[in-house]
Amino acid sequence: DKDFEKQNLFQAHSNPPAEVSSSMKHYQEHSLDRLYKGDDFMWALSPVQGDYILISFPQPIHISGYVFRSGNSKATGDKFYNTTVEVLPSHTTAEDKLLAASPTKSKQSDGSFIIIGEFNNGVAAGEIREALQPISALRLVVHSDSDVWALLSEVHIKI
């Protein structure tokens, strides 16, 4: 069997409609757009501090959770490190209430984005609190230069 012991290099999901963009250059056809659509993985040249991936929704939506997985069986070291997950709530009053109620759990980022998680061992996964709903955009922000490329093998926006 020619497919024996072949492992998937990416995990496809049916994500909600969104416009996706990134400041990172991708290698060959391994783009963010193809990953988000479930066709491929994203393989970015070495990320630097300030690089981002932005997922903007045409209308604010309720998102129950998210999974971002980096690396795969062929590129186990090409993971996101020191990278946060941030959301842009559609209501600034929700953002102010959340930050006042739990300042240790939620941190303000730039441009009204709120940091809700980070990558650990190449994976960022979590739920999005009701106080932040609905969400206008979600982004990943790199906080330090990387010596290696970064491969994003899974994006799952749970609605």
Backbone as a chain_set.jsonl record, in Angstrom:
{"seq": "DKDFEKQNLFQAHSNPPAEVSSSMKHYQEHSLDRLYKGDDFMWALSPVQGDYILISFPQPIHISGYVFRSGNSKATGDKFYNTTVEVLPSHTTAEDKLLAASPTKSKQSDGSFIIIGEFNNGVAAGEIREALQPISALRLVVHSDSDVWALLSEVHIKI", "coords": {"N": [[0.845, -1.179, 0.0], [0.771, 2.058, -1.034], [0.194, 4.279, 0.547], [0.705, 3.564, 3.133], [1.575, 4.208, 6.454], [1.785, 6.939, 5.952], [1.601, 10.228, 7.072], [-0.716, 12.847, 7.776], [0.076, 16.111, 6.748], [-1.17, 18.38, 7.401], [-4.121, 19.606, 9.082], [-7.36, 19.786, 8.049], [-10.127, 22.033, 8.288], [-13.513, 23.189, 8.397], [-13.739, 26.321, 8.27], [-15.187, 29.501, 9.339], [-16.329, 32.018, 6.953], [-13.832, 34.352, 6.012], [-11.457, 37.036, 5.699], [-8.112, 36.577, 5.142], [-4.8, 37.456, 6.129], [-1.252, 38.076, 6.169], [1.89, 39.163, 7.489], [4.072, 37.703, 7.012], [6.28, 36.091, 4.736], [5.493, 33.431, 2.568], [6.517, 30.051, 1.797], [6.882, 28.739, -1.408], [3.903, 27.254, -2.576], [2.68, 27.144, -0.13], [0.62, 28.701, 1.49], [-1.114, 31.018, 3.73], [-3.768, 31.468, 2.974], [-4.427, 29.095, 1.578], [-4.172, 27.247, 3.666], [-6.206, 28.122, 5.451], [-8.462, 27.597, 3.933], [-8.361, 24.867, 3.949], [-6.758, 23.402, 2.235], [-3.989, 23.001, 2.357], [-0.865, 23.376, 4.22], [0.534, 26.213, 5.986], [3.647, 27.588, 5.363], [5.97, 29.543, 6.618], [8.652, 31.821, 6.006], [11.412, 32.493, 8.18], [9.973, 33.912, 10.972], [9.791, 37.258, 12.296], [10.028, 39.592, 15.039], [6.974, 41.218, 15.588], [5.723, 40.283, 13.314], [2.657, 38.999, 11.894], [-0.473, 37.177, 11.735], [-3.583, 37.662, 10.401], [-7.02, 37.278, 10.799], [-9.912, 38.272, 9.551], [-13.331, 38.809, 9.987], [-16.228, 39.068, 7.888], [-18.623, 39.924, 9.03], [-19.155, 40.535, 12.483], [-18.752, 37.667, 14.569], [-19.826, 34.931, 16.693], [-17.522, 33.148, 18.453], [-16.662, 30.126, 19.753], [-14.299, 28.798, 20.39], [-10.802, 28.066, 19.624], [-8.126, 26.585, 17.679], [-4.756, 26.493, 16.997], [-2.194, 24.975, 15.394], [1.212, 24.3, 15.136], [4.086, 23.257, 13.178], [4.828, 19.943, 11.848], [4.876, 16.407, 10.983], [7.019, 16.237, 9.198], [8.417, 18.566, 9.552], [9.222, 19.086, 12.331], [10.431, 20.937, 14.062], [9.746, 23.432, 13.156], [8.058, 25.595, 14.471], [5.701, 27.894, 16.003], [6.889, 30.187, 18.31], [6.851, 32.141, 21.303], [4.513, 33.601, 20.632], [1.411, 35.24, 20.476], [-2.197, 34.847, 20.81], [-4.808, 36.818, 19.754], [-7.828, 38.745, 20.078], [-10.291, 40.81, 18.474], [-12.786, 42.414, 19.829], [-16.144, 43.228, 18.842], [-17.457, 45.133, 20.24], [-16.464, 47.846, 22.108], [-17.166, 48.37, 24.715], [-17.53, 45.896, 25.887], [-14.939, 44.992, 25.935], [-13.739, 46.858, 27.739], [-15.162, 46.269, 30.137], [-14.386, 43.599, 30.546], [-11.592, 43.797, 30.877], [-11.521, 45.36, 33.197], [-12.797, 43.691, 35.041], [-11.221, 41.345, 35.124], [-8.203, 41.818, 35.139], [-5.829, 40.347, 35.274], [-6.223, 38.109, 33.717], [-6.751, 39.003, 31.148], [-5.1, 40.889, 28.721], [-4.429, 44.034, 27.337], [-3.707, 44.634, 23.959], [-2.306, 46.128, 21.028], [-4.263, 48.493, 19.083], [-6.927, 47.969, 20.001], [-7.094, 45.214, 20.261], [-7.239, 42.221, 22.23], [-5.241, 40.156, 24.191], [-5.609, 36.718, 24.353], [-4.491, 34.236, 24.558], [-1.641, 31.994, 24.061], [1.08, 30.424, 22.25], [2.126, 27.225, 23.216], [4.507, 24.772, 23.275], [4.207, 24.659, 20.51], [1.464, 24.772, 20.051], [-1.613, 26.532, 20.202], [-4.521, 26.825, 21.917], [-7.891, 27.254, 22.938], [-10.754, 28.693, 24.658], [-13.114, 31.305, 23.935], [-14.138, 33.884, 25.886], [-17.49, 34.793, 26.813], [-17.904, 37.501, 27.36], [-16.386, 38.841, 25.515], [-17.597, 38.555, 23.089], [-19.545, 39.6, 20.198], [-16.934, 38.598, 17.866], [-14.76, 40.48, 15.832], [-12.302, 40.15, 14.592], [-9.415, 38.009, 14.567], [-6.107, 37.402, 15.599], [-2.671, 36.359, 15.254], [0.328, 37.14, 16.856], [3.74, 37.6, 16.554], [6.347, 37.734, 18.9], [9.103, 37.704, 19.086], [12.168, 37.356, 17.235], [12.685, 34.534, 15.089], [14.811, 31.693, 14.659], [14.267, 29.732, 12.937], [12.105, 28.521, 10.278], [8.492, 28.849, 10.25], [5.826, 26.67, 10.535], [2.464, 26.39, 10.011], [0.089, 24.153, 10.706], [-2.526, 23.69, 11.305], [-5.596, 25.388, 11.541], [-8.315, 26.112, 13.344], [-11.312, 27.502, 13.717], [-13.733, 27.651, 15.964], [-17.166, 27.735, 15.859]], "CA": [[0.0, 0.0, 0.0], [1.635, 3.228, -1.174], [-0.126, 5.267, 1.569], [0.978, 3.002, 4.451], [2.348, 5.026, 7.38], [1.85, 8.355, 5.583], [0.896, 11.07, 8.027], [-1.179, 14.119, 7.254], [0.95, 17.232, 7.043], [-2.023, 19.458, 7.895], [-5.472, 19.217, 9.48], [-8.324, 20.681, 7.41], [-11.37, 22.319, 9.006], [-14.442, 24.076, 7.714], [-13.722, 27.558, 9.046], [-16.147, 30.506, 8.873], [-15.789, 32.93, 5.941], [-12.976, 35.406, 6.552], [-10.341, 37.517, 4.889], [-6.891, 36.263, 5.881], [-3.596, 38.125, 5.647], [-0.088, 37.869, 7.017], [3.087, 39.933, 7.143], [5.143, 36.737, 6.746], [6.389, 35.535, 3.384], [5.338, 31.971, 2.603], [7.37, 29.26, 0.918], [6.197, 28.136, -2.556], [2.439, 27.398, -2.559], [2.211, 26.881, 1.234], [0.151, 30.013, 1.947], [-2.152, 31.116, 4.75], [-5.061, 31.329, 2.309], [-4.645, 27.663, 1.299], [-4.383, 26.59, 4.958], [-7.514, 28.488, 5.993], [-9.472, 26.897, 3.125], [-8.244, 23.429, 4.184], [-6.084, 22.776, 1.095], [-2.547, 22.844, 2.529], [-0.358, 24.035, 5.416], [1.259, 27.457, 5.719], [5.05, 27.494, 5.742], [6.48, 30.915, 6.545], [10.073, 32.047, 6.216], [11.684, 32.837, 9.587], [9.225, 35.061, 11.496], [10.499, 38.249, 13.101], [9.183, 40.305, 15.987], [5.982, 42.083, 14.948], [4.978, 39.578, 12.265], [1.308, 38.653, 12.33], [-1.477, 36.536, 10.891], [-4.85, 38.315, 10.721], [-8.237, 36.65, 10.282], [-10.982, 39.264, 9.716], [-14.642, 38.281, 9.598], [-17.016, 40.1, 7.208], [-19.562, 40.371, 10.056], [-18.731, 39.963, 13.771], [-19.34, 36.351, 14.819], [-19.6, 34.301, 17.991], [-16.526, 32.082, 18.335], [-16.569, 29.434, 21.042], [-12.921, 28.435, 20.68], [-9.838, 28.077, 18.523], [-6.936, 25.743, 17.743], [-3.695, 26.771, 16.04], [-1.136, 23.983, 15.603], [2.36, 24.543, 14.26], [4.939, 22.091, 12.959], [4.189, 18.701, 11.406], [5.794, 15.266, 11.083], [8.199, 16.45, 8.35], [9.115, 19.774, 10.009], [8.84, 19.11, 13.741], [10.971, 22.097, 14.759], [9.253, 24.689, 12.574], [6.877, 25.942, 15.264], [5.588, 29.256, 16.492], [7.333, 30.396, 19.684], [6.64, 33.508, 21.77], [3.465, 34.142, 19.766], [0.138, 35.339, 21.19], [-3.475, 34.824, 20.117], [-5.522, 38.021, 20.155], [-9.134, 38.956, 19.452], [-10.814, 42.161, 18.386], [-14.231, 42.387, 20.075], [-16.842, 44.245, 18.048], [-17.954, 46.159, 21.168], [-15.403, 48.291, 23.008], [-17.639, 48.318, 26.098], [-17.257, 44.533, 26.361], [-13.496, 44.962, 26.193], [-13.471, 47.606, 28.966], [-15.7, 45.496, 31.259], [-13.569, 42.399, 30.752], [-10.296, 44.201, 31.423], [-11.734, 45.833, 34.568], [-13.198, 42.551, 35.874], [-10.143, 40.352, 35.283], [-7.003, 42.351, 34.485], [-4.75, 39.367, 35.213], [-6.522, 37.122, 32.679], [-6.824, 39.641, 29.839], [-4.174, 41.999, 28.551], [-4.652, 44.861, 26.163], [-2.655, 44.684, 22.962], [-2.488, 47.383, 20.302], [-5.4, 48.563, 18.177], [-8.119, 47.404, 20.647], [-7.02, 43.757, 20.374], [-7.013, 41.689, 23.57], [-4.499, 38.893, 24.192], [-6.401, 35.693, 25.038], [-3.756, 32.981, 24.645], [-0.309, 31.969, 23.48], [1.557, 29.119, 21.816], [2.934, 26.414, 24.118], [4.918, 23.556, 22.552], [3.738, 24.71, 19.132], [-0.002, 24.75, 19.948], [-2.422, 27.507, 20.932], [-5.914, 26.368, 21.902], [-8.65, 27.783, 24.067], [-12.117, 29.178, 24.454], [-13.222, 32.76, 23.967], [-15.173, 34.232, 26.871], [-18.72, 35.424, 26.336], [-17.796, 38.958, 27.5], [-15.69, 39.39, 24.348], [-18.372, 38.268, 21.883], [-19.02, 38.867, 19.046], [-15.555, 38.873, 17.477], [-14.574, 41.037, 14.487], [-11.051, 39.643, 14.008], [-8.529, 37.2, 15.394], [-4.765, 37.482, 15.017], [-1.495, 35.812, 15.924], [1.399, 38.128, 16.807], [5.058, 37.07, 16.915], [6.98, 38.703, 19.794], [10.572, 37.666, 19.006], [12.693, 36.777, 15.996], [12.879, 33.084, 15.106], [15.946, 31.203, 13.873], [13.759, 28.709, 12.007], [10.838, 28.824, 9.628], [7.328, 28.474, 11.049], [4.835, 25.947, 9.755], [1.159, 26.329, 10.661], [-0.536, 22.975, 10.092], [-3.954, 23.623, 11.634], [-6.353, 26.544, 12.002], [-9.699, 25.702, 13.557], [-12.121, 28.529, 14.367], [-14.95, 26.941, 16.382], [-18.32, 28.632, 16.021]], "C": [[0.893, 1.246, 0.0], [1.364, 4.297, -0.108], [0.152, 4.776, 2.986], [1.938, 3.906, 5.221], [2.541, 6.468, 6.919], [1.027, 9.14, 6.604], [0.451, 12.347, 7.336], [-0.218, 15.222, 7.664], [0.161, 18.452, 7.51], [-3.388, 18.885, 8.239], [-6.444, 20.239, 8.896], [-9.573, 20.832, 8.278], [-12.243, 23.2, 8.127], [-14.567, 25.339, 8.575], [-14.745, 28.559, 8.503], [-15.52, 31.421, 7.816], [-14.989, 34.054, 6.596], [-11.973, 35.844, 5.494], [-9.085, 37.267, 5.723], [-5.707, 36.992, 5.255], [-2.467, 37.883, 6.644], [1.057, 38.755, 6.54], [4.243, 39.007, 6.765], [5.114, 36.265, 5.294], [6.273, 34.02, 3.479], [6.225, 31.302, 1.549], [6.523, 28.563, -0.136], [4.693, 28.341, -2.443], [1.852, 27.239, -1.16], [1.772, 28.176, 1.922], [-0.911, 29.912, 3.041], [-3.531, 30.901, 4.136], [-5.393, 29.856, 2.056], [-4.866, 26.878, 2.595], [-5.791, 26.868, 5.47], [-8.643, 27.777, 5.247], [-9.42, 25.378, 3.305], [-7.534, 22.682, 3.073], [-4.624, 22.409, 1.359], [-2.162, 23.384, 3.902], [0.301, 25.338, 5.005], [2.686, 27.266, 6.21], [5.667, 28.856, 5.516], [7.979, 30.947, 6.758], [10.255, 32.63, 7.618], [10.944, 34.093, 10.061], [10.122, 35.986, 12.316], [9.496, 38.953, 14.017], [8.251, 41.266, 15.245], [5.236, 41.424, 13.806], [3.624, 39.135, 12.805], [0.584, 37.81, 11.282], [-2.801, 37.139, 11.342], [-5.998, 37.595, 10.021], [-9.38, 37.614, 10.593], [-12.286, 38.702, 9.185], [-15.484, 39.387, 8.973], [-18.074, 40.722, 8.122], [-19.055, 39.805, 11.379], [-19.474, 38.646, 14.036], [-19.024, 35.88, 16.241], [-18.651, 33.134, 17.772], [-16.392, 31.42, 19.699], [-15.128, 29.084, 21.393], [-12.068, 28.412, 19.432], [-8.75, 27.045, 18.778], [-6.001, 26.2, 16.636], [-2.566, 25.794, 16.36], [-0.009, 24.258, 14.613], [3.27, 23.324, 14.236], [4.132, 20.946, 12.366], [5.248, 17.599, 11.426], [7.063, 15.432, 10.249], [9.035, 17.653, 8.797], [8.784, 20.002, 11.482], [9.342, 20.345, 14.491], [10.438, 23.428, 14.277], [7.941, 25.099, 13.233], [6.877, 27.423, 15.613], [5.98, 29.276, 17.964], [7.093, 31.861, 20.034], [5.651, 34.253, 20.866], [2.145, 34.124, 20.519], [-1.047, 35.226, 20.234], [-4.267, 36.01, 20.659], [-6.856, 38.121, 19.421], [-9.465, 40.441, 19.442], [-12.321, 42.077, 18.608], [-14.909, 43.475, 19.25], [-17.376, 45.37, 18.927], [-16.844, 46.57, 22.121], [-15.861, 48.277, 24.46], [-17.394, 46.926, 26.694], [-15.785, 44.41, 26.737], [-13.167, 45.664, 27.514], [-13.952, 46.847, 30.196], [-14.816, 44.298, 31.574], [-12.24, 42.763, 31.379], [-10.423, 44.681, 32.868], [-12.026, 44.663, 35.505], [-12.069, 41.561, 36.113], [-8.866, 40.808, 34.583], [-5.859, 41.346, 34.393], [-4.963, 38.346, 34.108], [-6.475, 37.719, 31.283], [-5.878, 40.823, 29.791], [-4.491, 42.726, 27.264], [-3.453, 44.751, 25.234], [-2.816, 46.015, 22.245], [-3.731, 47.321, 19.42], [-6.669, 47.912, 18.698], [-8.142, 45.88, 20.682], [-6.729, 43.373, 21.825], [-6.325, 40.338, 23.447], [-5.301, 37.867, 24.994], [-5.66, 34.367, 25.174], [-2.381, 33.105, 24.024], [0.047, 30.539, 23.084], [2.408, 28.486, 22.91], [3.229, 25.11, 23.405], [4.314, 23.5, 21.15], [2.236, 24.733, 18.942], [-0.602, 25.888, 20.77], [-3.865, 27.056, 20.802], [-6.624, 26.949, 23.109], [-10.05, 28.17, 23.674], [-12.087, 30.693, 24.507], [-14.41, 33.113, 24.856], [-16.323, 35.016, 26.245], [-18.619, 36.953, 26.369], [-17.13, 39.607, 26.289], [-16.502, 39.266, 23.06], [-19.205, 39.473, 21.466], [-17.634, 39.391, 18.65], [-15.496, 39.389, 16.038], [-13.344, 40.468, 13.795], [-10.277, 38.857, 15.059], [-7.149, 37.309, 14.777], [-3.737, 36.778, 15.91], [-0.404, 36.851, 15.772], [2.678, 37.492, 17.342], [5.795, 38.137, 17.729], [8.5, 38.638, 19.83], [10.988, 36.999, 17.701], [12.903, 35.274, 16.164], [14.064, 32.709, 14.224], [15.507, 30.205, 12.811], [12.492, 29.212, 11.329], [9.711, 28.414, 10.559], [6.29, 27.841, 10.136], [3.551, 25.883, 10.568], [0.374, 25.224, 9.967], [-2.027, 22.861, 10.403], [-4.463, 24.973, 12.102], [-7.786, 26.08, 12.123], [-10.397, 26.799, 14.361], [-13.461, 27.875, 14.677], [-16.085, 27.931, 16.598], [-19.504, 27.863, 16.584]], "O": [[1.675, 1.455, 0.927], [2.223, 5.148, 0.124], [-0.131, 5.489, 3.948], [2.978, 4.313, 4.703], [3.4, 7.162, 7.463], [-0.092, 8.761, 6.949], [1.124, 12.864, 6.445], [0.246, 15.257, 8.803], [0.743, 19.439, 7.96], [-3.767, 17.818, 7.756], [-6.361, 21.426, 9.213], [-10.016, 19.879, 8.918], [-11.751, 23.874, 7.221], [-15.392, 25.407, 9.486], [-15.13, 28.477, 7.337], [-14.3, 31.579, 7.789], [-15.409, 34.632, 7.599], [-11.687, 35.125, 4.537], [-9.004, 37.694, 6.875], [-5.613, 37.131, 4.035], [-2.698, 37.534, 7.802], [1.179, 39.058, 5.353], [5.269, 39.462, 6.26], [4.048, 36.069, 4.711], [6.875, 33.396, 4.353], [6.619, 31.914, 0.556], [5.557, 27.875, 0.194], [4.238, 29.467, -2.237], [0.63, 27.203, -1.017], [2.453, 28.682, 2.814], [-1.52, 28.861, 3.244], [-4.371, 30.22, 4.724], [-6.52, 29.425, 2.297], [-5.665, 25.941, 2.619], [-6.494, 25.945, 5.879], [-9.651, 27.401, 5.843], [-10.329, 24.674, 2.866], [-7.675, 21.464, 2.96], [-4.072, 21.574, 0.641], [-3.03, 23.805, 4.667], [0.593, 25.553, 3.828], [2.908, 26.832, 7.341], [5.866, 29.281, 4.378], [8.518, 30.205, 7.579], [9.317, 33.206, 8.17], [11.243, 35.2, 9.613], [11.084, 35.545, 12.945], [8.286, 38.91, 13.795], [8.688, 42.028, 14.383], [4.214, 41.946, 13.362], [3.458, 38.922, 14.006], [0.978, 37.746, 10.118], [-3.111, 37.131, 12.534], [-5.952, 37.337, 8.818], [-9.777, 37.761, 11.749], [-12.343, 38.183, 8.07], [-15.471, 40.519, 9.456], [-18.383, 41.907, 8.001], [-18.561, 38.678, 11.396], [-20.669, 38.529, 13.762], [-18.095, 36.36, 16.889], [-18.946, 32.23, 16.989], [-16.05, 32.075, 20.683], [-14.767, 29.074, 22.57], [-12.537, 28.697, 18.33], [-8.479, 26.672, 19.92], [-6.4, 26.285, 15.474], [-2.044, 25.79, 17.474], [-0.24, 24.428, 13.415], [3.238, 22.479, 15.131], [2.902, 20.972, 12.379], [6.383, 17.832, 11.84], [8.086, 14.824, 10.565], [10.217, 17.75, 8.465], [8.144, 20.992, 11.836], [8.72, 20.753, 15.472], [10.656, 24.452, 14.924], [6.864, 24.972, 12.649], [7.898, 28.106, 15.533], [5.474, 28.488, 18.764], [7.128, 32.724, 19.158], [5.911, 35.364, 20.405], [1.791, 33.116, 21.131], [-0.93, 35.469, 19.033], [-4.385, 36.186, 21.872], [-6.998, 37.646, 18.294], [-8.992, 41.215, 20.274], [-13.062, 41.713, 17.695], [-14.316, 44.522, 18.989], [-17.711, 46.443, 18.424], [-16.332, 45.735, 22.867], [-15.026, 48.181, 25.36], [-17.085, 46.804, 27.879], [-15.441, 43.792, 27.745], [-12.405, 45.133, 28.321], [-13.237, 46.781, 31.196], [-14.532, 44.018, 32.739], [-11.801, 42.103, 32.321], [-9.53, 44.436, 33.679], [-11.552, 44.647, 36.641], [-11.97, 40.993, 37.2], [-8.488, 40.252, 33.552], [-5.0, 41.476, 33.521], [-3.997, 37.77, 33.606], [-6.186, 37.005, 30.323], [-5.852, 41.654, 30.699], [-4.784, 42.113, 26.238], [-2.308, 44.775, 25.686], [-3.405, 46.943, 22.8], [-4.195, 46.24, 19.057], [-7.428, 47.35, 17.909], [-9.145, 45.304, 21.105], [-6.06, 44.107, 22.552], [-6.77, 39.474, 22.691], [-5.636, 38.098, 26.156], [-6.154, 33.458, 25.841], [-1.996, 34.163, 23.527], [-0.588, 29.578, 23.518], [3.299, 29.129, 23.465], [2.309, 24.414, 22.975], [3.956, 22.428, 20.663], [1.76, 24.716, 17.807], [-0.158, 26.171, 21.883], [-4.376, 26.92, 19.69], [-6.028, 27.114, 24.174], [-10.476, 28.003, 22.531], [-11.159, 31.292, 25.051], [-15.539, 32.691, 24.604], [-16.15, 35.78, 25.296], [-19.182, 37.628, 25.507], [-17.297, 40.805, 26.065], [-16.115, 39.831, 22.037], [-19.543, 40.297, 22.315], [-17.226, 40.481, 19.051], [-16.104, 38.81, 15.138], [-13.325, 40.315, 12.574], [-10.466, 39.025, 16.264], [-7.023, 37.309, 13.553], [-3.912, 36.631, 17.12], [-0.217, 37.395, 14.684], [2.698, 36.923, 18.434], [5.869, 39.296, 17.32], [9.132, 39.43, 20.53], [10.254, 36.186, 17.14], [13.254, 34.802, 17.246], [14.296, 33.32, 13.181], [16.267, 29.871, 11.903], [11.89, 30.199, 11.753], [9.94, 27.713, 11.544], [5.925, 28.401, 9.103], [3.55, 25.379, 11.691], [0.034, 25.338, 8.789], [-2.716, 22.021, 9.824], [-3.848, 25.624, 12.947], [-8.408, 25.698, 11.131], [-10.106, 26.996, 15.54], [-14.236, 27.577, 13.768], [-15.98, 28.847, 17.414], [-20.571, 28.439, 16.793]]}, "num_chains": 1, "name": "protein.A"}
